[in-house]
Amino acid sequence: MLQHAKPSQWPIIVVLLACTGWTALADDGSDNTAPMEVTAPAVGTQPDPTGDDAGQQDASDNPDPVADAAVDGGSAGPDSGDDPQDDGADTSARETAEAMVIDMRSNLDRAKAPAPQAESRLVEEYQNAIREAELSGGAYSGAIAEHLLGLGTTLQQLNRHEEAVEVLKRGVHLSRINSGLYSSEQLALLRSEIRSHMAMGNFDVVDERQRYLYRVERRALSRSSESTEALIRQAEWQRQAFLLEVGEPETQAGRLMIMWDLYRMALNESIDIYGEQAIELKAPLEGMIATQYLFAGYRGYLYDPSSSASDLQAAAMTNQSFRRGESVLKAILEVNVLNKLGPEQQIQDTVALGDWAWWYGKFNDAEIYYSQAMTLIDELPEDTAPALKDALFGAPVALPRLEEIRPLPDHDTLEDGALVIGFDLTDTGRVTNVERLREPEVEEEKAIRRLVRALKNTRFRPPFSDGMPVRVEGLVWSFEPEAWRVMVRDEPEFEISTGEG
């Protein structure tokens, strides 16, 4: 068919051949095209985190193999004996075809090999500084680590966390070589590396690096404010790892024990540094009460007077844990009073003691604390007392009421949300008669069920009227999709810990 194509059709055929990648047309069946070796240019090459030729591109202008094959194919024509034409017309047709193919080649070059984006100026400056340090001091120069930290944090800001991790790991390695295995110089590098692993969701790696960071911190930092802050950060990671369920299930209780010990160590160091009445004691104390709430929710103690000896032992542990948490909350109240934070803070701290007792089902103890708080509220000026009392005791409040631990995600009381749930509340704060009034048609039933289950398992501080808790019926809460999605992602499921049978 091609041998009988007319010259006027030839440019179109050449263009088609260019697009399909044919390399030659032989009029006698022989292959007159020499083999061609093509080396593709390095497009989008990432900078080498070691600093050698970082961010450099291959500057060679290699030809596009598809376009070159099309040009080679255009040099051959149909057998002139099959369809005789004027030589001038044939030459003109070939020139037209070649022009069209060259034009197509330029378009393909632009589409297939776009110019790489310019590297960040700050990244290039750090890379140049690293190369200069290597040239002057060698690959293990102590000056390189500081530049690696700067490069790593810059890559983090650009959301290039995989590159940042490699850069920061090299910095840690150089710091250990130059300053020792537990040198303080590697702390900033380790913390930055952990941030990148967190951003990538590598929680198991974060856990391993946190353990190493803790060992370095305990040896590199003396009993100082830095040491105390490091202990609190480590305790916060243990809490986060517990809520994210990092590691094997049987290790989760151990995390809470470690968390408690870390906060206790931070408290002791704070007392040594600041004294027994300092406001700086609040941070570890608040961490300790959060730990006790997690202990209670994780263990799910239930007391039954007719139970076996083992259950009675669990009840004793429950009472011991309750008293421990109560002591911590009283210490927080005392610190705030000594530092003269005002009557409203004292009211909040007293309500927190009541909430702790209510959570454990010790309703008599709780009502005593709530009554003390109401008395303090009545002593406030008339323009502030009613609003504060209504905020604390006028509506149900999900427990625990801590910033560190939230049993339920954000909700609204309107009935136009994506998921609308109706329920009742007993005068002891138990959720009953849960009903889905509206639910979305989405493939997220597991997440929604988990949210509904969390609501059922949440202990509430019920509203109070005339100093007594009251039952509430017909509560309506609505949730948007982010609410049930966050439950699957990182929210714990609390089991109510009470003294009820």
Secondary structure per residue as TSV (DSSP state, phi and psi in degrees):
chain	resnum	aa	ss	phi	psi
A	1	M	-	360.0	-43.2
A	2	L	G	-65.3	-31.4
A	3	Q	G	-66.2	-21.8
A	4	H	G	-105.2	12.3
A	5	A	-	-70.8	141.9
A	6	K	-	-79.5	153.7
A	7	P	G	-56.7	-33.6
A	8	S	G	-66.3	-21.5
A	9	Q	G	-92.2	-12.1
A	10	W	H	-60.3	-43.8
A	11	P	H	-58.0	-38.2
A	12	I	H	-64.7	-42.2
A	13	I	H	-63.7	-41.3
A	14	V	H	-62.2	-41.1
A	15	V	H	-63.2	-41.4
A	16	L	H	-61.9	-41.2
A	17	L	H	-64.6	-36.0
A	18	A	H	-62.7	-40.5
A	19	C	H	-70.6	-31.7
A	20	T	H	-90.8	-6.2
A	21	G	T	85.5	17.5
A	22	W	-	-67.6	145.1
A	23	T	-	-103.8	-24.0
A	24	A	-	-165.1	152.6
A	25	L	-	-116.5	120.5
A	26	A	-	-100.4	129.5
A	27	D	S	-86.1	-7.9
A	28	D	S	-126.2	12.1
A	29	G	S	85.9	-4.6
A	30	S	-	-94.0	157.0
A	31	D	-	-97.9	104.5
A	32	N	-	-97.6	4.6
A	33	T	-	-95.9	124.2
A	34	A	-	-72.4	145.2
A	35	P	-	-62.3	145.9
A	36	M	-	-123.5	132.2
A	37	E	-	-102.8	127.0
A	38	V	-	-120.8	132.8
A	39	T	-	-112.1	118.7
A	40	A	-	-75.0	140.7
A	41	P	-	-69.4	152.8
A	42	A	-	-82.7	105.1
A	43	V	-	-101.8	134.4
A	44	G	S	68.5	29.0
A	45	T	-	-64.0	133.1
A	46	Q	-	-81.9	151.3
A	47	P	-	-66.3	144.1
A	48	D	-	-74.5	119.0
A	49	P	T	-64.4	-14.6
A	50	T	T	-78.4	-12.9
A	51	G	S	99.5	-11.7
A	52	D	T	-81.7	117.6
A	53	D	T	51.7	40.6
A	54	A	T	-67.8	133.0
A	55	G	T	75.9	6.8
A	56	Q	-	-80.4	146.8
A	57	Q	-	-109.7	154.7
A	58	D	-	-70.8	115.6
A	59	A	-	-83.2	-5.2
A	60	S	-	-68.4	142.4
A	61	D	-	-98.5	79.4
A	62	N	-	-75.9	141.5
A	63	P	-	-73.1	151.4
A	64	D	-	-73.8	124.5
A	65	P	H	-66.1	-32.8
A	66	V	H	-69.2	-42.8
A	67	A	H	-68.3	-40.1
A	68	D	H	-63.1	-39.7
A	69	A	H	-62.5	-37.4
A	70	A	H	-66.9	-38.8
A	71	V	H	-66.9	-42.2
A	72	D	H	-60.0	-42.0
A	73	G	H	-64.9	-30.4
A	74	G	H	-72.0	-11.9
A	75	S	T	-78.6	-14.0
A	76	A	-	-100.6	143.5
A	77	G	-	-124.6	171.7
A	78	P	-	-69.3	161.4
A	79	D	-	-62.8	118.0
A	80	S	T	-65.9	-21.7
A	81	G	T	-72.7	-24.1
A	82	D	T	-75.6	-34.8
A	83	D	S	-144.4	79.8
A	84	P	-	-60.2	132.4
A	85	Q	-	-138.2	168.6
A	86	D	-	-67.7	133.8
A	87	D	H	-59.3	-36.8
A	88	G	H	-64.0	-41.7
A	89	A	H	-65.5	-39.6
A	90	D	H	-64.3	-42.4
A	91	T	H	-63.0	-42.8
A	92	S	H	-62.4	-39.1
A	93	A	H	-65.7	-41.2
A	94	R	H	-65.0	-41.7
A	95	E	H	-62.2	-40.3
A	96	T	H	-63.3	-43.2
A	97	A	H	-62.7	-43.8
A	98	E	H	-62.6	-39.3
A	99	A	H	-62.6	-40.9
A	100	M	H	-66.5	-40.7
A	101	V	H	-67.4	-41.4
A	102	I	H	-62.9	-41.8
A	103	D	H	-62.0	-40.1
A	104	M	H	-66.4	-37.9
A	105	R	H	-61.5	-41.6
A	106	S	H	-63.4	-37.2
A	107	N	H	-66.3	-42.7
A	108	L	H	-64.1	-39.1
A	109	D	H	-60.1	-43.2
A	110	R	H	-65.9	-36.6
A	111	A	H	-76.3	-38.1
A	112	K	H	-90.6	-23.8
A	113	A	S	-131.8	70.2
A	114	P	-	-67.7	152.5
A	115	A	-	-64.8	132.6
A	116	P	-	-64.3	147.7
A	117	Q	-	-67.1	147.0
A	118	A	-	-65.7	137.6
A	119	E	-	-69.0	150.1
A	120	S	-	-57.5	136.0
A	121	R	H	-61.8	-40.5
A	122	L	H	-67.1	-37.9
A	123	V	H	-61.2	-45.3
A	124	E	H	-62.5	-38.5
A	125	E	H	-63.3	-43.5
A	126	Y	H	-66.1	-39.0
A	127	Q	H	-63.5	-40.8
A	128	N	H	-65.5	-39.6
A	129	A	H	-64.5	-37.9
A	130	I	H	-64.7	-44.2
A	131	R	H	-62.3	-41.5
A	132	E	H	-64.9	-40.2
A	133	A	H	-64.8	-36.4
A	134	E	H	-67.5	-39.6
A	135	L	H	-68.0	-35.9
A	136	S	H	-86.5	-32.9
A	137	G	H	-122.0	-2.7
A	138	G	-	94.0	171.3
A	139	A	T	-67.3	-18.3
A	140	Y	T	-111.7	24.2
A	141	S	-	-61.2	139.0
A	142	G	T	-66.9	-21.1
A	143	A	T	-74.6	-15.7
A	144	I	H	-71.2	-35.4
A	145	A	H	-58.1	-40.9
A	146	E	H	-63.0	-41.2
A	147	H	H	-67.7	-35.2
A	148	L	H	-65.3	-37.9
A	149	L	H	-63.0	-43.9
A	150	G	H	-63.2	-41.7
A	151	L	H	-65.9	-42.6
A	152	G	H	-62.3	-45.8
A	153	T	H	-66.9	-33.6
A	154	T	H	-65.5	-43.3
A	155	L	H	-63.7	-33.8
A	156	Q	H	-62.8	-43.1
A	157	Q	H	-63.3	-26.8
A	158	L	T	-89.8	6.6
A	159	N	T	64.0	30.3
A	160	R	-	-105.6	67.4
A	161	H	H	-72.9	-34.5
A	162	E	H	-62.0	-43.7
A	163	E	H	-65.4	-40.4
A	164	A	H	-60.4	-41.5
A	165	V	H	-59.5	-46.2
A	166	E	H	-63.8	-41.3
A	167	V	H	-63.5	-47.0
A	168	L	H	-69.3	-34.9
A	169	K	H	-62.2	-40.2
A	170	R	H	-63.8	-39.1
A	171	G	H	-61.7	-42.0
A	172	V	H	-61.3	-43.8
A	173	H	H	-60.7	-44.5
A	174	L	H	-67.1	-36.9
A	175	S	H	-64.5	-39.4
A	176	R	H	-66.9	-38.6
A	177	I	H	-65.5	-43.0
A	178	N	H	-88.1	-28.1
A	179	S	H	-123.4	-4.2
A	180	G	-	110.6	161.5
A	181	L	T	-64.3	-30.0
A	182	Y	T	-120.8	39.5
A	183	S	-	-75.1	147.0
A	184	S	G	-71.2	-18.0
A	185	E	G	-62.5	-24.5
A	186	Q	G	-88.4	-4.7
A	187	L	H	-63.2	-47.4
A	188	A	H	-64.1	-37.2
A	189	L	H	-65.8	-43.9
A	190	L	H	-63.0	-45.3
A	191	R	H	-63.1	-39.1
A	192	S	H	-67.4	-40.6
A	193	E	H	-60.4	-41.8
A	194	I	H	-62.6	-38.6
A	195	R	H	-61.4	-38.9
A	196	S	H	-68.7	-41.6
A	197	H	H	-62.7	-37.3
A	198	M	H	-62.7	-44.4
A	199	A	H	-62.8	-31.3
A	200	M	H	-88.2	-4.1
A	201	G	T	78.1	19.9
A	202	N	-	-87.2	69.5
A	203	F	H	-69.4	-32.9
A	204	D	H	-65.0	-39.4
A	205	V	H	-67.5	-40.7
A	206	V	H	-57.1	-44.0
A	207	D	H	-60.5	-43.1
A	208	E	H	-66.0	-43.1
A	209	R	H	-70.5	-31.1
A	210	Q	H	-65.2	-37.7
A	211	R	H	-63.7	-42.6
A	212	Y	H	-67.0	-41.3
A	213	L	H	-59.1	-40.9
A	214	Y	H	-60.9	-43.2
A	215	R	H	-61.7	-41.5
A	216	V	H	-66.5	-44.3
A	217	E	H	-61.5	-41.4
A	218	R	H	-66.1	-28.2
A	219	R	H	-91.6	-31.2
A	220	A	H	-89.5	-25.8
A	221	L	S	-106.2	132.2
A	222	S	-	-80.7	179.2
A	223	R	S	-71.4	86.8
A	224	S	S	-139.2	-179.4
A	225	S	H	-61.8	-35.1
A	226	E	H	-63.6	-40.7
A	227	S	H	-64.8	-42.2
A	228	T	H	-63.2	-44.9
A	229	E	H	-62.6	-37.2
A	230	A	H	-64.7	-40.5
A	231	L	H	-62.3	-42.2
A	232	I	H	-65.8	-40.2
A	233	R	H	-63.1	-40.0
A	234	Q	H	-65.6	-39.4
A	235	A	H	-64.6	-39.7
A	236	E	H	-63.8	-35.8
A	237	W	H	-66.3	-40.5
A	238	Q	H	-60.9	-38.8
A	239	R	H	-64.8	-45.3
A	240	Q	H	-63.9	-41.7
A	241	A	H	-64.3	-36.0
A	242	F	H	-64.5	-45.8
A	243	L	H	-68.7	-30.9
A	244	L	H	-85.2	-5.4
A	245	E	T	58.7	45.4
A	246	V	-	-76.1	132.6
A	247	G	S	90.7	-172.4
A	248	E	-	-74.4	149.1
A	249	P	G	-57.1	-35.6
A	250	E	G	-71.4	-10.6
A	251	T	G	-91.3	-7.0
A	252	Q	H	-66.3	-43.4
A	253	A	H	-61.1	-37.2
A	254	G	H	-61.2	-34.5
A	255	R	H	-61.5	-41.1
A	256	L	H	-65.6	-37.0
A	257	M	H	-65.2	-42.5
A	258	I	H	-63.2	-42.5
A	259	M	H	-58.1	-46.4
A	260	W	H	-61.6	-46.5
A	261	D	H	-62.3	-39.6
A	262	L	H	-64.9	-44.9
A	263	Y	H	-64.7	-38.0
A	264	R	H	-65.0	-41.1
A	265	M	H	-63.0	-40.6
A	266	A	H	-64.4	-37.8
A	267	L	H	-64.2	-45.6
A	268	N	H	-62.4	-42.1
A	269	E	H	-65.7	-38.4
A	270	S	H	-64.1	-39.0
A	271	I	H	-63.3	-42.6
A	272	D	H	-62.1	-36.4
A	273	I	H	-85.0	-47.0
A	274	Y	H	-106.6	-17.9
A	275	G	-	102.1	170.4
A	276	E	T	-80.3	-8.3
A	277	Q	T	-117.1	8.9
A	278	A	-	-74.8	146.9
A	279	I	G	-65.8	-21.9
A	280	E	G	-64.3	-13.3
A	281	L	G	-74.1	-16.6
A	282	K	H	-64.1	-39.2
A	283	A	H	-59.5	-52.9
A	284	P	H	-67.3	-33.3
A	285	L	H	-64.3	-42.8
A	286	E	H	-65.4	-35.0
A	287	G	H	-66.0	-35.1
A	288	M	H	-67.6	-39.6
A	289	I	H	-71.4	-33.3
A	290	A	H	-62.3	-39.1
A	291	T	H	-62.9	-41.7
A	292	Q	H	-65.5	-36.6
A	293	Y	H	-62.7	-40.8
A	294	L	H	-67.3	-39.5
A	295	F	H	-57.3	-47.8
A	296	A	H	-64.1	-43.0
A	297	G	H	-69.4	-36.1
A	298	Y	H	-72.3	-41.8
A	299	R	H	-78.1	-33.3
A	300	G	-	62.6	48.9
A	301	Y	-	-61.1	140.3
A	302	L	-	-134.6	135.8
A	303	Y	-	-106.1	129.1
A	304	D	-	-134.7	111.1
A	305	P	T	-58.5	-24.2
A	306	S	T	-94.4	10.7
A	307	S	S	-80.4	177.0
A	308	S	-	-75.7	177.6
A	309	A	H	-61.9	-37.6
A	310	S	H	-64.2	-38.1
A	311	D	H	-68.6	-35.1
A	312	L	H	-65.3	-35.2
A	313	Q	H	-63.7	-40.2
A	314	A	H	-63.7	-37.6
A	315	A	H	-63.4	-39.3
A	316	A	H	-63.0	-40.5
A	317	M	H	-62.9	-37.3
A	318	T	H	-61.7	-46.8
A	319	N	H	-64.5	-39.3
A	320	Q	H	-63.3	-43.7
A	321	S	H	-64.9	-39.6
A	322	F	H	-61.0	-46.8
A	323	R	H	-64.4	-35.5
A	324	R	H	-63.8	-46.8
A	325	G	H	-64.4	-39.0
A	326	E	H	-60.9	-41.1
A	327	S	H	-62.6	-41.1
A	328	V	H	-63.3	-44.6
A	329	L	H	-65.1	-37.2
A	330	K	H	-66.1	-35.5
A	331	A	H	-65.6	-39.0
A	332	I	H	-62.9	-45.3
A	333	L	H	-59.3	-43.6
A	334	E	H	-64.4	-42.6
A	335	V	H	-61.8	-42.6
A	336	N	H	-66.8	-37.9
A	337	V	H	-67.4	-44.6
A	338	L	H	-62.9	-30.9
A	339	N	T	-93.1	10.6
A	340	K	T	54.8	52.9
A	341	L	-	-84.0	-0.5
A	342	G	-	102.0	162.7
A	343	P	H	-66.3	-33.4
A	344	E	H	-65.5	-36.4
A	345	Q	H	-67.0	-38.0
A	346	Q	H	-63.5	-36.9
A	347	I	H	-64.9	-45.9
A	348	Q	H	-60.4	-41.2
A	349	D	H	-67.1	-35.2
A	350	T	H	-69.7	-40.0
A	351	V	H	-63.1	-36.3
A	352	A	H	-62.4	-37.5
A	353	L	H	-64.2	-40.7
A	354	G	H	-64.2	-39.3
A	355	D	H	-63.3	-39.6
A	356	W	H	-62.7	-43.2
A	357	A	H	-67.9	-39.4
A	358	W	H	-63.3	-41.0
A	359	W	H	-57.5	-37.9
A	360	Y	T	-85.0	0.0
A	361	G	T	79.1	14.6
A	362	K	-	-92.5	75.7
A	363	F	H	-69.1	-33.9
A	364	N	H	-63.5	-45.3
A	365	D	H	-62.4	-42.3
A	366	A	H	-62.5	-44.1
A	367	E	H	-66.4	-29.4
A	368	I	H	-64.6	-46.2
A	369	Y	H	-64.4	-43.7
A	370	Y	H	-61.7	-39.2
A	371	S	H	-63.9	-40.3
A	372	Q	H	-61.9	-40.6
A	373	A	H	-64.7	-41.7
A	374	M	H	-64.0	-36.5
A	375	T	H	-63.6	-42.6
A	376	L	H	-63.8	-37.1
A	377	I	H	-64.0	-41.4
A	378	D	H	-63.7	-21.2
A	379	E	T	-83.8	-7.5
A	380	L	S	-77.0	163.9
A	381	P	-	-58.0	150.7
A	382	E	T	-63.8	-23.6
A	383	D	T	-79.5	-11.5
A	384	T	T	-117.6	-25.9
A	385	A	H	-61.7	-50.7
A	386	P	H	-60.9	-40.6
A	387	A	H	-65.2	-40.6
A	388	L	H	-68.4	-40.9
A	389	K	H	-64.0	-40.4
A	390	D	H	-66.8	-38.4
A	391	A	H	-64.8	-36.2
A	392	L	H	-86.8	-35.3
A	393	F	H	-127.7	7.4
A	394	G	S	-92.0	-13.4
A	395	A	S	-145.6	158.1
A	396	P	-	-62.9	144.4
A	397	V	E	-129.2	124.0
A	398	A	E	-71.2	135.2
A	399	L	E	-111.1	148.8
A	400	P	-	-77.4	149.8
A	401	R	-	-100.2	72.3
A	402	L	-	-130.0	145.8
A	403	E	S	-65.9	-34.8
A	404	E	S	-72.3	-25.1
A	405	I	-	-134.4	123.2
A	406	R	-	-123.6	115.0
A	407	P	S	-70.8	-23.6
A	408	L	S	-137.3	148.4
A	409	P	-	-76.0	176.7
A	410	D	-	-61.6	146.3
A	411	H	-	-142.8	172.4
A	412	D	B	-128.6	162.8
A	413	T	S	-102.7	7.3
A	414	L	S	-81.2	166.4
A	415	E	S	-106.8	18.2
A	416	D	-	-112.2	18.7
A	417	G	S	-78.0	172.3
A	418	A	S	-66.2	-39.6
A	419	L	E	-123.6	121.5
A	420	V	E	-119.3	126.4
A	421	I	E	-122.4	131.7
A	422	G	E	-106.5	143.8
A	423	F	E	-160.6	165.0
A	424	D	E	-112.6	164.8
A	425	L	E	-134.2	127.6
A	426	T	-	-75.9	171.1
A	427	D	T	-74.3	-4.6
A	428	T	T	-102.3	5.2
A	429	G	S	87.5	17.1
A	430	R	-	-87.0	140.4
A	431	V	E	-86.5	130.4
A	432	T	E	-136.4	166.1
A	433	N	E	52.8	48.9
A	434	V	E	-74.7	134.1
A	435	E	E	-145.2	135.3
A	436	R	E	-83.5	111.8
A	437	L	E	-84.8	-28.1
A	438	R	E	-153.2	139.2
A	439	E	-	-143.8	147.0
A	440	P	-	-78.1	156.3
A	441	E	-	-91.2	79.6
A	442	V	S	-132.9	160.9
A	443	E	S	-90.5	52.2
A	444	E	-	-131.6	37.2
A	445	E	H	-61.4	-37.1
A	446	K	H	-62.0	-44.3
A	447	A	H	-65.4	-40.5
A	448	I	H	-66.3	-41.4
A	449	R	H	-60.5	-38.3
A	450	R	H	-66.1	-39.1
A	451	L	H	-64.2	-45.2
A	452	V	H	-62.5	-40.7
A	453	R	H	-65.0	-39.4
A	454	A	H	-63.1	-39.6
A	455	L	H	-62.5	-44.0
A	456	K	H	-61.3	-35.2
A	457	N	H	-89.0	0.0
A	458	T	-	-84.4	132.4
A	459	R	E	-86.4	135.6
A	460	F	E	-112.8	148.5
A	461	R	E	-83.6	113.4
A	462	P	-	-74.8	167.9
A	463	P	-	-65.6	154.9
A	464	F	E	-119.4	141.9
A	465	S	E	-134.6	124.8
A	466	D	T	55.1	37.4
A	467	G	T	79.9	6.3
A	468	M	E	-124.3	143.1
A	469	P	E	-69.3	145.9
A	470	V	-	-128.0	152.0
A	471	R	-	-76.2	146.1
A	472	V	E	-127.4	132.1
A	473	E	E	-119.3	152.6
A	474	G	E	73.5	29.0
A	475	L	E	-69.1	141.1
A	476	V	E	-130.5	120.6
A	477	W	E	-120.4	140.6
A	478	S	E	-122.2	147.4
A	479	F	E	-131.2	147.3
A	480	E	-	-97.4	165.3
A	481	P	H	-52.0	-36.4
A	482	E	H	-60.7	-27.4
A	483	A	H	-64.6	-49.2
A	484	W	H	-79.4	-23.4
A	485	R	H	-70.1	-36.5
A	486	V	H	-70.1	-25.2
A	487	M	H	-64.9	-38.1
A	488	V	H	-74.2	-34.0
A	489	R	H	-73.9	-50.7
A	490	D	T	-153.8	12.7
A	491	E	-	-94.9	137.7
A	492	P	-	-78.6	159.4
A	493	E	-	-101.9	117.4
A	494	F	-	-90.6	136.9
A	495	E	-	-101.1	133.6
A	496	I	-	-65.1	134.2
A	497	S	-	-110.6	109.4
A	498	T	-	-137.7	172.0
A	499	G	S	-100.4	8.4
A	500	E	-	-79.4	151.0
A	501	G	-	-84.3	360.0
